């Protein structure tokens, strides 16, 4: 779905207003956080001392998603950026999402279940149309690009479809998280998110 791009662009500067999307797993699929700016730049955030991408492959972590790393990434993103909305698929991560809501505000962190066929179809279509109409640009993250390339449409009743992985090793989690980030950003714009939106929260750097 995402066009290929030779260069992986850097993240926007600290202090940028963004929305986030989260798709999590326990120990098989990847876990990913993706982001979008108000002007439609979609990207994979970096975090930590080595500025690693916020996409975790359990095979690289003893076949288990490193939840402490995910927590650290979420805290850093809320500290570095002005996070307007964070939409999170709750599967396997409800307790963590509750913690994030308490830490960063229930008006910023929301559960958004991706297993609702009608709602997910609407958001996939919106993402596709906005990408086609060039309302969206992207950072060229090779992992996210691969996950979009892996994604296949699976028909559902009512002339709808969802995205699935064609085989277990062909992951799509970063694609799902990026669509959620776009959903969060689109909803925020509908509710009045503009470049003039003020944010009076106090950020505590740890």
N, C-alpha and C positions, 0 to 999 in steps of 0.2 A: 504493500500500500504506500509506504513512504518511498519517494524517489531516492536513488542512490546519490551519495555526496562524497566526494573524495576526502574532504577534510573534516575532522571532528572539531567543531568550533568550541571555544571556551564557554564556561557558564557566564551568565550576566553578572554584573558587579554586585557586591554585597549591598543590601538596602533596597534592591529591586523588589517591587510588588509582584508576587507570583501566586498561582494556585498549584496544588499538588494532587496526584493520584497515586493510590497504593493498591497493589495486588500481591497478596501474600500466600505462602505455602508453609508446610511443616518440614518436609524432607524429600520431596520428589521434584515438584516444579520449582522454578526460580521464584524469588521474591523481588519486587521492584518498586521503586518510587520514581515517578516522572513529574515533570513540571511544565508550566506554561505561563508566559508573561501576558500582560494586558494586551499587547499588540500581536499576540499569536505566535510568539517564538516558543517552540516546544523543545525540551531538552532533558537530558539525564543529569541530575545534580551530581556533584562530587562532594566527598566528605572526608574527614579525618586527616591525619598528618601526611598521608600519601595521596590524598585527593582521589580516592577510589570511587568508581561509579556506584550509584545506589541501585545496583542490580546484583543480587547474591545468588550464586550457583551452589546448591548444597554439596555438589561433588568436590568443591574447593574448600569445604568446611566440615570434613568428616561425615558427609552425607546428612547433615542437619543444618537448617538455616540458622545462622548466628543471631539470635534475637537481641543480644546485647549490642551488636553492631548496628542493627536496625534502629534500636532505641537511640543510640549515639547519633546516628544520621538524622533522625527526626528532630532531636533536640538542637543539633547544629543548624539544620535548615530553618527552624523557627527563630533561632538566634541571629542568623545571618541575613535572612530575607524577611520581607513583610508578607507573611503568608495570609492570604485572604480566606481561602477555603482549602481543606484537605479532605478529599473523598476517599474512603477506605472500604474495600471489599472485606466484610467481616469474617469470612471463612477462615477458621483456625486462629484468628487474631482478635477476638472480641475483647479479651481482657486488656490487651495492649492498647487497643483503640480507646477503651475507657480511660486508661492511664494518660494517653495523649490528650484526650478531651479535658481531663482535670488539669493537666499541666499547662495546656496552651489555649484553653477556652472552648466551651461547647458551641460557641458561635463560629468557630473556625474548623473544628474537627467533626466529621460526620461519617456515619456508616452509610455505604452505598452498595447494596448487594448486586453483583453482576449476574446472578442466576435468575433474574426477572426477565424473561424472554422479551416481552413487549418493550420494556424500558431500555434494555440493552440494545435491541434492534434500533430503536430511535436514536440512541447515542452513537452507534456505529455509523448509521446513515449520516448523521450530522457531521461526524468527523470526516467521512468520505467526501461529502459535498464541500465542506469548508477547505479541505485540502485541495480538491479539484479547482475551487474558485480562488485559490491562493490567499485565503485568509490565514493560513497557517504556514509557517516555515519551521525548519528543524535544524538541529545541531550536527546531524550526520553521525550520531552515535552508532557504531557498527553493531552493537548488541541489539539495540532497539530496532535497527533496520533489518537485522536477521529475523527477529521475532515477528515483524510485520510480514516479511517474506514467507515465513513458515505458516502464517495464519490461513486457514481455509474456511470458506463459508459453508455452513451446514443448514439446510432448509428446516424450517419449523412451520407449524400450522399458521394460517392467516397470511400467507405470502411473506413471512418474515424469515430471518436467518440470524444465526449467531456465529461467532468465530470459534473455531476449534483447532487443536494441533493435529496434524495428519498422522503423526506417530509420537510415541512417548518421548523420544529424544529431541523432537522438534518443538521447542518451547515457544510460547507466545505471551508470556507474562508481562514483559516490558511493553508490548503493544496494548494489552488490556489496561495497564497502569497509565499509559499515555492517553488513551481514550477517556479514562476517568479524570485525568487532569484537565482535558479539554471540556468535559462536562462541568467540572467545578468552575472553570474559568467562564464558560458560557453562562452558567447560572449566576455567577457573581456579576457579570456585565449586565444581565437582565435586571439584577437588583441594585444597579447603580454604580458598579465599580468603574471608575474612570481614573485618568492620570491625576485628577485633582482630589481623589479620595484621600481623606486624612486617616491616619492610623495613630491613635494615642496610646497604644500599649507600650509598656516598659519592657525592654528585653534584658534579661539577665544572662551575661556571658559566664560560662563555667570553665 
